[in-house]
Amino acid sequence: MSLESRQVIVVGAGPSGLLSAREASRRGAEVLVLEEHSEVGIPCHCAGLLSLNGLERLKIPIDHSYVQNMVRGAIFYSPSGLSLRVEKDRPVACVVDRVLFDKFLASQAERAGAEIRLNCKVYDISVDELGAHVCSKQGRFVAETLIDAEGVSSRLVKAAGLEPLKSAYLLPALQFDLGGVSVDPEYVEVHLGRRVAPGFFAWLIPLSSDSARVGLGCREANPRILLNRFIQRRFKGEEYEVLAVRSGTIVTSGPIRRTFADRLLIVGDAAGQVKPTTGGGVILGGICGMAAGRVAAEAVRLGRFNSEFLASYERIWKSMLDREFKYMLWARRILNALSDKMIDRLFEFIKREDLCRVISELGDMDFQSGVISELIHHGRIFRMLMHLLGLGKPRING
């Protein structure tokens, strides 16, 4: 079996991997992307709600065919049906067709000079003084630097001897695209409660005024049973049509302990670079992927592939996102510990104190530490909740 060599090999053609490839290629590195499936973007596991600010950070335009809808706010529902509306006076996010979106990112990477190889599933890696060796059913490859963007499977993370994602923080999720429903096209819905979705929440993302992407993630429950029950209640009396069904895994653990090794960088879902509050990973994972691509290209330029040099990747993404992950992990811990009755009391307090205005002004879909910090320091109910749950404020270093 022949051996192919490249300066940088990226395993996985999801957003984080493709952005890594784009950035490394733009800086002159010879990049090969290995994708296990026969088509970029398929299968799709994502809800596809992306912030406009996040897309700008990733240098991705929003005026392409993958944008399905624009939204300007969200309505949160408590277990008893109380509602909170958070909104801006202009769109803050777009709903994308993830298949078309990923294909666009692939075209960006290819225009920058990267090669994408499909039907090339990687099943093992090893590292020695000669390079990072990649084994697949389609052939053997060697790279000066390897970027692992394989997703939640953690095969390559384990093969490298690094600590993988913890299974206890991986939640099954299911979502349907529905037609023939009546929804407000400008607002996402988030439904909380242990009877709705224990350990997470249910979502409704409008695709238009008569279609929506509806799903949920859950812990220790059957997502299909819960989702069918939620849809029947939410669209009671409406004759809807199921247009598409997608399943996936939601990562709520935060980043893995170490995201680099000799000749290896870990990005995206594989690295746990996913918002623990919402399970969204495209923007933050993409930011980390771009950093990995830049560091990989610099490693090639300098001929420095050991972990001492590649540790700069982790320092870069932590300087931007470590505070965010710590606050979001703390918020997820609180949400998971609250009973339905306590969530209702929290909603009542937010309404009484007019905190929706504060959340609307300070809220950022991706960089959530600011609004979480503001809420932590506001009002007696939070002190009461901390006392009841035996929790303190998050420890943030730096």
Residue pairs with C-beta under 8 A, 6 or more apart in sequence:
1 139
1 140
2 139
2 140
3 139
3 140
3 141
3 142
4 32
4 139
4 140
4 141
4 142
5 131
5 141
5 142
5 143
6 30
6 31
6 32
6 141
6 142
6 143
6 144
7 29
7 30
7 31
7 143
7 144
7 145
7 300
8 21
8 24
8 29
8 30
8 31
8 32
8 143
8 144
8 145
8 146
8 147
8 293
8 296
8 297
8 300
9 31
9 32
9 33
9 34
9 132
9 134
9 141
9 143
9 145
9 146
9 147
10 17
10 18
10 20
10 21
10 24
10 31
10 32
10 33
10 34
10 114
10 146
10 147
10 149
11 17
11 34
11 122
11 125
11 134
11 146
11 147
11 148
11 149
11 150
11 156
12 33
12 34
12 35
12 36
12 148
12 149
12 150
12 151
12 268
12 270
13 33
13 35
13 37
13 40
13 102
13 106
13 116
13 118
13 149
14 102
14 149
14 151
14 268
14 269
15 101
15 102
15 105
15 268
15 282
15 285
15 286
15 289
16 149
16 267
16 268
16 269
16 273
16 281
16 285
16 286
16 288
16 289
17 33
17 147
17 149
17 267
17 268
17 289
18 33
18 40
18 102
18 105
18 106
18 108
18 109
18 289
19 58
19 105
19 109
19 286
19 289
19 290
19 293
20 147
20 149
20 265
20 267
20 289
20 290
20 292
20 293
20 296
21 31
21 33
21 109
21 112
21 114
21 116
21 147
21 293
22 105
22 108
22 109
22 112
22 114
22 290
22 293
23 112
23 289
23 290
23 292
23 293
23 294
23 297
24 31
24 114
24 147
24 293
24 294
24 296
24 297
24 300
25 31
25 109
25 112
25 113
25 114
25 293
26 112
26 113
26 293
26 297
27 293
27 294
27 297
27 298
27 301
28 297
28 300
28 301
29 296
29 297
29 300
30 113
31 109
31 113
31 114
31 115
32 114
32 115
32 116
32 117
32 141
32 143
33 109
33 114
33 115
33 116
33 117
34 117
34 120
34 122
34 134
34 136
34 141
35 116
35 117
35 118
35 119
35 120
36 119
36 120
36 121
36 122
37 43
37 118
37 119
38 118
38 119
39 118
40 102
40 103
40 106
40 116
40 118
41 98
41 99
41 100
41 101
41 102
41 103
41 106
42 99
43 246
44 98
44 99
44 246
45 173
45 246
45 247
45 248
45 249
46 98
46 248
46 282
47 175
47 203
47 205
47 213
47 215
47 280
48 68
48 95
48 96
48 97
48 98
48 101
48 205
48 213
49 71
49 93
49 94
49 95
49 96
49 188
49 205
49 280
50 93
50 94
50 95
50 96
50 280
50 282
50 283
51 92
51 93
51 283
51 364
51 365
51 366
52 62
52 91
52 92
52 93
52 94
53 92
53 364
53 365
53 366
54 282
54 283
54 286
54 365
54 366
55 61
55 62
55 94
55 283
57 283
57 286
57 287
58 283
58 286
58 287
58 290
60 104
60 105
60 108
62 94
64 100
64 104
65 97
65 100
66 96
66 97
66 98
66 100
66 101
66 103
66 104
67 94
67 95
67 96
68 94
68 95
68 96
68 97
68 207
68 208
69 94
69 95
69 185
69 206
69 207
69 208
70 91
70 93
70 94
70 95
70 186
71 91
71 92
71 93
71 94
71 95
71 185
71 186
71 187
71 188
71 205
71 206
72 87
72 88
72 89
72 90
72 91
72 92
72 93
72 186
72 187
73 85
73 86
73 87
73 88
73 92
73 186
73 187
73 188
73 360
74 85
74 86
74 87
74 187
74 188
74 189
74 190
75 83
75 84
75 85
75 86
75 187
75 188
75 189
75 190
76 83
76 84
76 85
76 86
76 189
76 190
76 192
76 347
77 83
77 189
77 190
77 191
77 192
78 84
78 192
78 193
78 340
78 343
78 344
78 346
78 347
79 192
79 193
79 194
79 195
79 196
79 340
79 341
79 343
79 344
80 340
80 344
82 344
82 347
82 348
82 351
84 347
84 350
84 351
84 356
85 187
85 356
86 356
86 359
86 360
86 363
87 187
87 360
88 360
91 186
92 365
93 188
93 365
95 205
95 206
95 207
95 213
106 116
109 116
110 116
117 138
119 138
120 136
120 137
120 138
120 139
121 136
121 137
121 138
122 134
122 135
122 136
122 150
122 155
122 156
123 135
123 136
123 137
123 155
124 134
124 135
124 155
124 159
125 132
125 133
125 134
125 135
125 146
125 148
125 156
125 159
125 160
125 264
126 132
126 133
126 135
126 159
127 133
127 146
127 160
127 261
127 262
127 263
127 264
130 142
131 142
131 143
131 144
131 263
132 142
132 143
132 144
132 145
132 146
132 263
132 264
133 140
133 141
133 142
134 140
134 141
134 142
134 143
134 146
143 263
144 263
144 299
144 300
144 305
145 263
145 264
145 265
145 296
145 299
145 300
145 305
145 310
146 263
146 264
146 265
147 264
147 265
147 266
147 267
147 289
147 292
147 293
147 296
148 156
148 157
148 160
148 264
148 265
148 266
148 267
148 270
148 271
149 267
149 268
149 270
149 289
150 156
150 270
151 268
151 269
151 270
152 165
152 170
152 249
152 251
152 269
152 270
153 270
154 164
154 165
154 270
156 270
157 163
157 164
157 165
157 256
157 266
157 270
158 164
160 261
160 264
161 261
162 256
162 257
162 258
162 261
162 266
163 256
163 257
163 258
164 256
165 251
165 253
165 256
165 270
165 272
166 253
169 251
169 252
169 253
170 249
170 250
170 251
170 252
170 253
171 199
171 200
171 217
171 218
171 219
171 249
171 250
171 252
171 279
172 217
172 218
172 223
172 247
172 249
172 250
173 200
173 215
173 216
173 217
173 218
173 223
173 247
173 248
173 249
173 250
173 279
174 215
174 216
174 223
174 224
174 227
174 245
174 246
174 247
174 248
175 203
175 213
175 214
175 215
175 216
175 227
175 245
175 246
175 247
175 248
176 213
176 214
176 215
176 227
176 231
176 242
176 243
176 244
176 245
176 246
177 207
177 211
177 212
177 213
177 214
177 242
177 243
177 244
177 245
177 246
178 211
178 212
178 213
178 214
178 231
178 235
178 240
178 241
178 242
178 243
179 210
179 211
179 240
179 241
179 243
180 210
180 211
180 238
180 239
180 240
180 241
181 210
181 211
181 212
181 235
181 238
181 240
182 209
182 210
182 238
183 189
183 204
183 206
183 209
183 210
183 211
183 212
184 206
184 209
185 206
185 207
185 208
185 209
186 206
187 206
188 203
188 204
188 205
188 206
189 203
189 204
190 201
190 202
190 203
191 197
191 201
191 202
191 203
191 204
191 216
191 230
191 234
192 201
192 335
192 343
193 340
193 343
194 339
194 340
195 340
196 202
196 216
196 226
196 230
197 216
197 217
197 218
197 221
197 226
197 230
198 218
198 219
198 220
198 221
199 217
199 218
199 219
199 220
199 221
199 336
200 216
200 217
200 218
200 219
200 250
200 252
200 279
201 216
201 217
202 214
202 215
202 216
202 226
202 227
202 230
203 213
203 214
203 215
203 216
204 212
204 213
204 214
204 234
205 212
205 213
205 214
206 212
206 213
207 213
211 243
214 227
214 230
214 231
214 234
215 227
215 246
216 223
216 226
216 227
216 230
217 223
217 250
217 279
218 226
223 247
231 240
250 274
250 279
251 269
251 272
251 274
251 276
251 279
251 281
252 274
252 276
252 279
252 332
253 272
253 276
254 272
254 274
254 276
254 325
254 326
254 328
254 329
255 271
255 272
255 273
255 325
256 266
256 271
256 272
258 314
259 265
259 266
259 267
259 271
259 273
259 288
259 313
259 314
259 317
260 266
260 307
260 310
260 311
260 313
260 314
261 307
261 310
262 305
262 306
262 307
262 310
263 305
263 306
263 310
264 310
265 292
265 295
265 296
265 310
265 313
267 273
267 285
267 288
267 289
267 292
268 274
268 281
268 285
268 286
268 288
268 289
269 281
269 285
271 285
271 288
273 281
273 284
273 285
273 288
273 317
273 321
273 325
274 280
274 281
274 284
274 285
275 281
275 284
275 328
275 366
275 368
276 325
276 328
276 329
276 331
276 332
277 328
277 331
277 332
277 335
277 368
278 365
280 365
280 366
283 365
283 366
284 321
284 324
284 366
287 317
287 320
287 321
288 317
288 321
291 313
291 316
291 317
291 320
292 313
295 310
295 312
295 313
295 316
299 305
299 309
299 310
302 309
322 398
323 369
323 396
323 398
324 366
324 367
324 368
324 369
326 369
326 394
326 395
326 396
327 368
327 369
327 372
327 373
327 394
327 396
328 368
328 369
328 372
329 394
330 372
330 393
330 394
331 368
331 372
333 391
334 385
334 389
334 391
337 389
337 391
338 346
338 385
338 389
342 385
342 388
345 381
346 381
346 385
349 355
349 379
349 381
350 356
350 359
353 378
353 379
355 375
355 378
358 371
358 374
358 375
358 378
359 371
359 375
362 370
362 371
362 374
363 371
364 370
364 371
375 382
376 382
376 393
376 394
385 391
386 392
386 393
